[in-house]
């Protein structure tokens, strides 16, 4: 059946302009036309096998892409609780999280690491049609070093329990990367530096060595796959870039040399402002350990200044939220758009980051990221114009993915 979507305001994400009174025509799971609404009237549509979707009072745009989520996490600040759950429980929890993200308008998400390949399991079930959910780009087990961000801190008798694949040396890094791809990962995720939610490490310290990262990324790059590195500290960021990384996640303690390297090499930044902001907010309320809140304040302090500087330098900046981490609930990540505008983005620039820019970062620009003929019919809508009030991005009222309506 052909679907004709009448759009009050249409943001195709090919540029920053908004077009009024448009019609988007969908056949199957593809967009086939994007034309002025005047070309479609009742007489022309009579007798056709067509469904009219009237969004003439909505702001319509491409499906959103969140390039940094953790489906296996549910916003509980104590990640250790996940270790007490059965694998099946975590997989179901990941399925629920994925559906919440979809209902918020995120038709594609990149999962940045799970525990027992739960995100890959959910991805496979979504792809096969067993369950409904967003398109998932999965990482599998992130690579981390002993005692690094992603390792656990249980007693020495408790082994093989961590949020990542704990590796030591280039050979183990290569094996871990190959194992992730064996079980269906789309990309490789590295923990290049310390983090905020991990006890006992420093966000600015390097965790994986250049040689370890290079070995893992050689596997990814040889397969034509993308990669990402959790990296706060300047040296860890630069080592990841030298090793061949695709995206830097967070990047909050970057220095000028690292910024120049990102601009020169075309490495993307996914700033995840909301993750640190939530930890600072709830830390002040006494709901998080002081050491965690202190680290969040440390990394967030100059993040806005760095983002503005990188924007001027031409660094490509995408959209990601770290949903699933402390008080970062799935389906509620639209607040990141507001934070991006507070950190130097125009409203249109923030929307482009979550659509066109992210599709290019994921090397899926031939299918996703803009509304134009030939692209997949991932289309969402909001009750107001976010270019006038960015806060409307927290309430998505229409979701279509692959031509199928999930929320109306």
FENGI-V691526 format. One record per residue. RES is the residue in one letter. PSI is psi in radians with two decimals (NA if undefined). OMEGA is omega in degrees with one decimal (999 if undefined). D_CENTER is the distance of its C-alpha to the mean C-alpha in Angstrom with 1 decimal. Layout:
res=(RES;RES)
psi=(PSI;PSI)
omega=(OMEGA;OMEGA)
d_center=(D_CENTER;D_CENTER)
//
This chain:
res=(X;X;X;X;X;X;X;X;X;X;X;X;X;X;X;X;X;X;X;X;X;X;X;X;X;X;X;X;X;X;X;X;X;X;X;X;X;X;X;X;X;X;X;X;X;X;X;X;X;X;X;X;X;X;X;X;X;X;X;X;X;X;X;X;X;X;X;X;X;X;X;X;X;X;X;X;X;X;X;X;X;X;X;X;X;X;X;X;X;X;X;X;X;X;X;X;X;X;X;X;X;X;X;X;X;X;X;X;X;X;X;X;X;X;X;X;X;X;X;X;X;X;X;X;X;X;X;X;X;X;X;X;X;X;X;X;X;X;X;X;X;X;X;X;X;X;X;X;X;X;X;X;X;X;X;X;X;X;X;X;X;X;X;X;X;X;X;X;X;X;X;X;X;X;X;X;X;X;X;X;X;X;X;X;X;X;X;X;X;X;X;X;X;X;X;X;X;X;X;X;X;X;X;X;X;X;X;X;X;X;X;X;X;X;X;X;X;X;X;X;X;X;X;X;X;X;X;X;X;X;X;X;X;X;X;X;X;X;X;X;X;X;X;X;X;X;X;X;X;X;X;X;X;X;X;X;X;X;X;X;X;X;X;X;X;X;X;X;X;X;X;X;X;X;X;X;X;X;X;X;X;X;X;X;X;X;X;X;X;X;X;X;X;X;X;X;X;X;X;X;X;X;X;X;X;X;X;X;X;X;X;X;X;X;X;X;X;X;X;X;X;X;X;X;X;X;X;X;X;X;X;X;X;X;X;X;X;X;X;X;X;X;X;X;X;X;X;X;X;X;X;X;X;X;X;X;X;X;X;X;X;X;X;X;X;X;X;X;X;X;X;X;X;X;X;X;X;X;X;X;X;X;X;X;X;X;X;X;X;X;X;X;X;X;X;X;X;X;X;X;X;X;X;X;X;X;X;X)
psi=(2.41;2.37;2.34;2.04;2.01;2.14;2.18;-0.88;2.34;2.14;1.77;-0.30;0.18;-0.42;-2.88;0.09;2.72;2.26;2.43;2.62;1.05;2.87;2.25;2.16;2.25;2.30;2.16;-2.16;0.28;2.60;2.25;-0.37;2.62;1.73;2.97;2.42;-0.49;-0.32;-0.16;2.13;3.02;-0.69;-0.77;-0.52;-0.26;2.33;-0.23;2.67;1.46;2.53;2.19;2.21;1.88;1.76;0.62;-0.18;0.31;2.87;2.00;2.46;3.01;2.73;2.44;2.68;2.06;1.96;0.14;1.68;2.86;1.71;-0.49;-0.21;2.60;0.30;-0.11;2.22;-0.29;1.61;-0.45;-0.43;-0.47;-0.49;-0.29;0.03;2.63;2.72;-0.67;-0.68;-0.78;-0.63;-0.73;-0.71;-0.70;-0.64;-0.76;-0.76;-0.73;-0.72;-0.65;-0.69;-0.72;-0.76;-0.36;0.03;0.04;1.66;-0.22;2.36;2.59;2.01;2.19;0.56;2.30;-2.83;-0.87;0.73;0.50;-0.72;-0.62;-0.68;-0.79;-0.74;-0.83;-0.69;-0.63;-0.82;-0.58;-0.11;0.13;-0.68;2.90;2.50;3.09;2.92;2.24;2.19;1.98;2.57;-0.40;-2.49;2.10;2.62;2.25;2.83;2.92;2.20;0.08;3.09;2.07;-0.39;2.77;2.93;0.66;3.04;2.82;-0.32;-0.25;1.93;2.80;0.65;1.84;2.89;0.03;3.07;1.95;2.11;2.69;1.90;2.79;-0.67;-0.74;-0.58;-0.77;-0.75;-0.74;-0.70;-0.79;-0.67;-0.75;-0.81;-0.61;-0.67;0.19;0.22;2.61;-0.39;3.03;2.36;2.32;2.53;1.60;-0.50;3.09;3.08;-2.95;-0.80;-0.13;2.28;2.39;0.00;3.00;2.20;-0.50;-0.20;2.52;2.41;-1.04;2.56;2.86;-0.77;-0.69;-0.79;-0.72;-0.72;-0.76;-0.74;-0.46;-0.66;-0.84;-0.85;-0.56;-0.41;0.04;0.48;2.76;3.06;2.82;2.65;2.07;2.04;2.01;-0.88;2.60;-0.79;-0.69;-0.66;-0.83;-0.63;-0.68;-0.69;-0.79;-0.56;-0.23;0.51;2.69;-0.80;2.52;2.19;2.26;-1.31;0.55;-0.38;0.50;2.67;3.09;-0.67;-0.72;-0.69;-0.78;-0.68;-0.70;-0.76;-0.74;-0.73;-0.12;0.46;2.35;2.65;2.35;1.79;-0.35;0.95;-0.70;-0.57;-0.89;-0.64;-0.70;-0.68;-0.70;-0.81;-0.90;-0.38;-0.67;-0.44;0.01;0.30;0.02;2.69;2.58;-0.66;-0.60;-0.80;-0.68;-0.72;-0.66;-0.74;-0.68;-0.83;-0.48;-0.33;-0.83;0.23;-0.75;-0.77;-0.74;-0.73;-0.80;-0.73;-0.74;-0.60;-0.74;-0.52;-0.16;0.25;2.36;2.15;2.15;-2.91;2.22;2.70;-0.24;0.49;2.41;-0.43;-3.08;1.98;0.30;1.53;2.43;2.44;-0.11;0.32;0.05;-0.30;-0.41;-0.56;-0.77;-0.76;-0.65;-0.68;-0.55;-0.37;0.28;-0.17;2.57;2.76;-0.74;-0.67;-0.65;-0.70;-0.71;-0.62;-0.66;0.04;-1.53;-0.86;-0.81;-0.62;-0.65;-0.69;-0.67;0.02;0.71;0.42;-0.27;-0.25;-0.56;3.01;-0.42;2.82;1.87;2.72;2.38;-0.35;2.80;2.54;1.24;1.88;2.34;2.88;2.68;2.74;-0.34;3.08;1.95;-0.29;-0.33;-0.57;1.71;-0.31;-0.31;-0.29;-0.12;-0.03;1.53;2.31;-0.11;2.30;2.15;2.28;2.26;0.61;-0.05;2.34;2.19;-0.37;2.29;NA)
omega=(175.4;176.7;176.4;-178.2;175.3;-173.5;174.1;174.5;-176.1;175.2;-176.1;-178.0;171.5;172.9;-174.9;-175.4;175.7;-179.6;-176.4;174.9;-179.8;175.0;175.6;-176.2;-177.0;171.7;-175.5;179.7;-176.3;170.3;-178.1;179.1;173.0;-168.9;175.2;-176.8;-177.9;178.8;179.5;174.4;-174.6;-177.1;-178.4;-176.2;-177.8;178.6;179.7;173.1;-171.0;174.7;178.3;175.9;-172.5;175.3;-175.3;175.4;-175.4;170.7;-172.2;-178.0;178.2;174.0;-177.6;178.8;173.4;-173.3;177.3;173.2;172.0;-174.3;-176.4;178.5;-171.6;179.6;176.5;-177.7;178.2;-177.6;-177.7;-179.9;-179.4;-177.5;-178.8;-178.3;174.8;179.6;179.8;177.0;-178.4;178.4;178.0;176.5;178.1;178.0;179.1;179.2;-180.0;-179.9;177.4;177.0;179.1;-179.0;176.6;176.5;-179.3;-176.8;174.6;174.6;172.0;178.4;-173.3;172.7;176.6;-174.1;-178.1;178.9;-179.1;-178.9;177.0;178.2;178.8;178.2;-178.7;179.7;175.7;-177.6;-178.8;177.9;179.3;179.3;176.9;177.9;177.6;170.5;-173.7;169.8;-169.6;-179.5;-172.0;-177.2;177.1;180.0;-180.0;176.7;177.8;-179.1;-178.4;176.5;-175.7;173.9;176.9;-179.4;172.5;178.8;-175.6;178.3;-179.6;-174.6;174.5;176.2;-179.7;177.3;-179.7;172.4;-176.8;-175.7;173.7;179.1;-175.4;-178.2;179.1;176.9;179.1;179.6;-179.2;178.3;179.3;179.4;177.4;179.1;178.0;-176.1;169.4;177.7;177.3;-175.7;177.2;176.9;179.2;167.5;-173.6;-177.1;172.8;-175.3;-176.6;-174.8;-178.8;-176.7;169.2;177.3;-178.0;-179.8;-177.2;-175.3;175.1;179.5;176.2;177.2;175.2;-176.8;178.7;179.2;-179.4;-179.4;179.7;-176.7;173.8;177.4;-179.4;-176.5;178.1;178.9;-178.8;-178.0;177.8;-177.7;179.0;179.4;165.3;-175.8;173.7;-172.4;-174.4;-177.1;177.6;177.0;-176.7;176.4;178.8;178.4;178.8;-177.8;175.7;-177.3;176.5;-176.7;171.6;179.1;179.8;175.9;-166.4;-179.0;-178.1;174.6;-175.6;179.6;178.3;177.2;179.5;178.2;179.0;179.4;-176.8;-174.8;-178.7;178.5;-178.1;171.3;170.8;-164.7;175.8;-176.9;-173.0;-176.3;179.1;-178.4;179.1;-179.6;175.8;-178.0;-176.5;173.9;178.3;178.7;179.3;-177.9;179.0;178.0;-178.0;-178.6;-179.6;179.3;179.3;179.7;178.6;177.5;179.5;-175.6;-176.3;-170.3;-176.5;-174.6;179.7;178.2;-179.9;179.9;178.9;-179.7;-179.8;176.8;178.7;-178.7;179.2;175.2;-179.9;-174.0;179.9;-176.6;175.5;-169.5;-175.7;-178.7;-175.7;177.1;-167.3;177.6;175.1;-170.7;176.7;-178.6;-179.3;-174.0;179.2;177.5;178.5;178.2;178.7;179.6;179.2;178.3;176.3;-178.5;170.6;179.2;164.3;175.9;179.3;178.7;177.2;177.7;179.0;179.4;-177.3;-179.4;-175.1;-177.2;-179.4;178.5;177.3;178.6;-180.0;-178.2;-179.9;-175.9;176.1;-176.9;-169.4;166.1;178.3;175.0;177.1;-178.7;179.7;179.2;173.7;-176.7;170.4;-172.3;178.3;-178.5;-178.9;-174.9;180.0;-179.5;-178.2;176.0;176.3;178.1;-173.9;-177.7;179.5;-178.6;177.9;-177.5;178.0;-174.9;178.0;178.8;170.6;175.3;-178.6;177.5;-179.5;-179.3;177.6;179.9;-178.7;999)
d_center=(31.7;30.8;28.7;29.3;26.9;28.8;26.5;27.9;25.5;23.2;20.4;19.9;17.5;19.8;21.0;21.2;24.0;24.4;27.0;29.1;30.7;28.9;28.8;26.1;27.7;25.9;27.7;26.3;22.6;23.0;23.6;27.2;28.2;27.2;30.5;32.4;33.1;36.8;36.8;36.3;39.0;40.5;43.3;41.1;38.9;41.8;42.4;39.1;36.8;34.1;31.9;31.5;28.4;29.4;26.7;29.2;28.5;24.7;22.1;20.5;17.5;15.2;12.6;9.4;6.1;3.0;1.7;2.9;5.3;8.9;10.7;14.0;14.1;15.3;15.5;18.8;19.3;21.5;19.4;22.8;23.4;21.2;23.8;26.4;24.9;25.7;23.2;23.7;23.0;19.6;18.8;20.0;17.9;14.7;16.1;16.6;13.2;11.8;14.5;13.9;10.4;12.3;15.1;13.1;12.5;9.0;10.7;8.0;5.2;4.7;6.9;7.8;11.4;13.9;17.7;19.6;17.4;16.7;13.3;15.2;18.0;16.1;14.6;18.2;19.6;17.3;18.3;21.9;22.1;23.1;20.5;18.3;14.6;11.6;11.3;9.7;9.0;10.5;11.6;14.6;16.3;15.1;18.2;20.0;23.6;26.2;25.7;22.4;19.1;18.3;22.1;24.0;27.1;29.5;33.0;33.9;35.2;31.8;30.1;27.1;25.0;21.7;18.0;18.2;20.8;23.3;24.9;27.8;28.6;27.6;29.0;27.0;23.8;24.7;25.6;22.4;20.4;22.8;22.7;19.0;19.5;22.6;20.9;18.4;15.3;13.7;12.9;14.1;12.6;15.2;16.2;18.1;19.3;20.1;17.9;18.4;18.5;20.6;24.3;26.6;24.5;24.0;20.6;22.5;24.1;23.3;22.9;22.6;25.2;24.9;26.8;24.5;21.4;23.4;24.6;21.2;19.8;23.0;22.3;18.9;20.3;23.5;21.6;19.7;16.3;13.5;12.7;11.0;12.9;12.7;15.4;17.1;20.6;22.1;23.8;20.9;18.8;21.8;22.5;19.1;19.5;23.1;22.0;19.9;16.2;13.7;11.2;12.0;9.8;11.6;14.8;16.8;20.2;20.2;23.7;25.1;25.6;22.0;21.0;23.7;22.5;18.9;20.6;23.1;21.1;18.3;15.6;12.4;11.3;8.0;10.2;8.8;12.2;12.2;12.1;15.3;16.8;16.8;18.5;21.0;21.7;22.4;24.1;26.6;27.4;28.3;25.7;24.2;26.2;27.5;26.3;22.7;23.0;25.0;22.4;19.7;22.3;23.0;19.6;19.0;22.5;22.1;18.4;19.2;22.1;20.1;17.5;20.4;22.2;19.5;19.1;22.9;22.8;20.5;17.5;14.6;11.8;8.4;6.2;4.0;6.2;7.2;8.4;11.4;12.9;16.1;16.6;12.9;13.5;11.4;12.3;13.2;10.1;11.8;13.8;11.3;12.8;16.1;15.4;14.3;17.7;19.4;18.2;19.5;17.5;19.5;18.2;18.1;16.2;13.4;13.3;13.5;10.5;8.4;10.7;13.1;11.6;8.3;10.7;12.9;10.6;10.0;13.8;13.7;15.3;18.4;16.8;13.9;13.1;16.7;19.5;22.4;24.8;23.6;19.9;18.6;19.3;16.0;17.3;16.7;19.1;19.9;23.3;23.5;22.7;19.8;21.5;24.3;22.5;18.8;19.1;19.4;15.6;15.9;18.0;17.0;20.3;19.9;17.5;18.5;16.7;18.7;21.7;21.8;21.8;20.0;20.7;23.5)
//
